Amino acid sequence: MSHATHFNKVGNWWWTEFGVSEYLNTFNGLGVYGPCCTAHSPRIAVGEAWAYHMGHYLSDKKWGLQSTTLPEQGTDIKEHENVLFFSNGGGYSSHTNFLEEYSPTRPVSLDPNRWIPKGLMNDLMDGGVESLRSNIPFDLVSGYTNAQFYNALTTDVGGMFTYRDKLLQQNNYNQQNEVTQIFSEYGY
C-alpha cells in the first residue's frame, strides 16, 4: 500500500525509474537493494524509506502490542531480543521497535541494506521514544506527520538530500538544524 500511494503521487515516469533503479542496483552488490553508493541508490532510498515507515506505522496502528515482526539487521537473536516478537515490555509494539532500533551504522555483514533509512521518518515524528543503545541515531526532532512526509514525495525528489530539502521547505524549515542532524546521522 505504501508503494501504491507513492506511485499515485509521483506517477509512472518516477515509478518506472524507481523500478529500473532497483533492478539494476541488485546486480552490483549484497542485499535486496544492492549497494548504497551508485547512481541508482538515491531513488531507492527515498522509495523504500517511505514504504518501510508506512508499512510498520500502519501495522502498529492495526495490531499494536499484539503484533510481531522480524528484525532485518543481522541474525544474532541477542542483538534483537527487544525487536523480535511482541512488545519490548515498555509499551511499544514490535513495529515501533523495528523503526526505533534501526541503525545505519551496523556492519554491512549484519545488514547490507543499512543505507535504506528505514527509521528516519519515525524519528522525525516520534515524541521521545529513544533507544538506549549507542549505535542508534539520537534525534531531537518530533512533530512531523505522515501527511508532511507524503507531501514531500514529489516528482523532483530523486534522493534523500532532495527529500530533506523539500520536507523542510514545505514546512517552513521547522526544526531545520535538528532535521538536518538526524538526516546526517542516517548518512544523508
C-alpha positions in Angstrom: 0.0 0.0 0.0 2.9 2.4 0.8 4.3 1.9 -2.7 0.9 2.3 -4.3 0.3 5.7 -2.6 3.8 6.8 -3.6 3.1 5.8 -7.2 -0.2 7.6 -7.1 1.7 10.8 -6.0 4.7 10.7 -8.4 3.3 9.0 -11.4 4.5 6.5 -14.0 7.8 8.1 -15.0 9.2 8.4 -11.5 8.0 4.9 -10.6 9.5 3.4 -13.7 12.8 5.0 -12.8 12.4 3.6 -9.3 11.8 0.1 -10.6 14.7 0.2 -13.1 16.9 1.5 -10.3 16.1 -1.4 -8.0 16.5 -3.9 -10.8 19.9 -2.6 -11.9 21.2 -2.0 -8.4 20.7 -5.5 -7.3 23.4 -6.7 -9.7 26.0 -4.6 -8.0 26.2 -6.0 -4.5 24.8 -7.6 -1.5 21.4 -7.3 0.0 18.0 -7.0 -1.5 18.6 -3.4 -2.8 22.3 -3.6 -3.8 25.0 -1.2 -2.6 24.4 2.3 -1.3 26.6 4.5 -3.4 25.6 4.0 -7.0 23.7 6.2 -9.5 20.6 4.1 -8.7 20.6 4.1 -4.9 19.3 7.7 -4.1 15.9 6.9 -5.7 15.8 3.5 -3.9 16.5 5.1 -0.6 13.5 7.5 -0.9 11.0 4.9 -2.1 12.0 2.3 0.4 12.2 4.7 3.3 8.6 5.7 2.8 7.5 2.1 2.3 9.2 0.8 5.4 8.0 3.7 7.5 4.3 3.5 6.4 4.3 -0.3 6.4 5.4 -0.5 10.1 3.4 2.5 11.1 0.2 1.1 9.7 0.9 -2.4 11.1 1.4 -0.8 14.5 -1.9 1.0 14.2 -3.7 -2.2 13.2 -2.2 -4.8 15.6 -0.4 -2.7 18.3 1.2 -4.7 21.1 -0.1 -8.0 19.7 2.0 -7.5 16.6 5.1 -9.4 15.6 7.9 -8.5 13.2 11.3 -10.0 12.5 14.5 -8.0 12.6 16.3 -7.3 9.4 19.7 -6.3 10.9 21.7 -9.4 11.5 20.9 -12.8 12.7 22.1 -12.5 16.4 18.9 -13.0 18.4 20.5 -11.3 21.5 21.0 -8.2 19.4 17.3 -8.1 18.6 15.7 -9.5 21.7 13.5 -6.4 22.2 12.6 -6.3 18.5 11.9 -9.9 17.5 8.4 -10.7 18.5 6.0 -8.7 20.6 6.4 -5.5 22.6 9.7 -4.7 24.3 7.9 -4.6 27.7 7.9 -0.8 27.7 4.6 -0.5 25.9 5.9 -0.2 22.4 4.9 -2.6 19.7 7.3 -4.7 17.6 6.7 -2.4 14.7 7.6 0.7 16.7 10.7 -1.1 18.0 11.7 -2.1 14.4 11.7 1.5 13.3 13.2 2.9 16.6 16.0 0.3 16.8 17.1 0.7 13.2 20.7 1.6 12.9 22.5 2.8 9.7 25.9 2.2 11.5 25.6 -1.6 11.9 28.3 -3.5 10.0 27.4 -4.4 6.4 27.8 -8.1 7.4 24.8 -7.7 9.6 22.8 -5.5 7.3 23.9 -4.9 3.7 20.8 -2.7 3.3 21.6 -0.4 6.2 21.7 2.6 3.8 17.9 2.5 3.4 16.8 5.0 6.2 14.0 2.8 7.5 13.7 4.5 10.8 14.2 8.1 9.7 10.6 9.2 9.3 9.7 7.6 12.6 12.5 9.7 14.2 11.1 12.8 12.6 7.6 12.2 14.1 8.1 10.4 17.4 7.7 12.1 20.7 10.7 10.9 22.6 10.8 7.2 22.1 14.5 6.8 22.0 16.8 3.8 22.1 19.3 3.3 24.9 21.8 1.7 22.5 24.7 3.8 21.4 24.6 2.9 17.7 21.1 4.1 17.1 20.6 7.7 15.8 19.5 10.0 18.6 17.1 12.6 17.4 15.8 15.8 18.9 13.0 16.1 16.3 9.4 15.5 16.8 6.0 16.5 15.4 6.4 15.8 11.7 3.4 13.9 10.3 2.8 11.2 7.7 0.9 13.8 5.6 4.0 16.0 5.6 6.2 13.1 4.6 3.8 12.2 1.8 3.6 15.8 0.5 7.3 16.0 0.2 7.4 12.9 -2.1 7.2 14.9 -5.3 8.4 14.1 -8.8 11.5 16.1 -8.5 12.7 14.2 -5.4 15.1 11.6 -6.5 17.2 11.2 -3.4 17.3 11.7 0.3 19.1 15.1 0.2 16.4 16.5 -2.1 13.7 14.9 0.0 15.2 16.5 3.2 15.2 19.9 1.5 11.7 19.5 0.1 10.4 18.4 3.5 12.0 21.4 5.2 10.9 23.9 2.5 7.3 22.7 2.6 7.2 23.0 6.4 8.7 26.5 6.8 12.1 25.0 7.8 10.5 23.6 11.0 13.4 22.4 13.3 15.8 22.8 10.5 19.0 22.2 12.5 17.5 19.1 14.2 16.1 17.7 10.9 19.5 18.2 9.2 21.2 16.5 12.1 19.0 13.4 12.1 19.3 13.1 8.3 23.1 13.3 8.8 23.0 10.5 11.4 21.3 8.3 8.7 24.1 9.2 6.2 22.2 11.9 4.3 
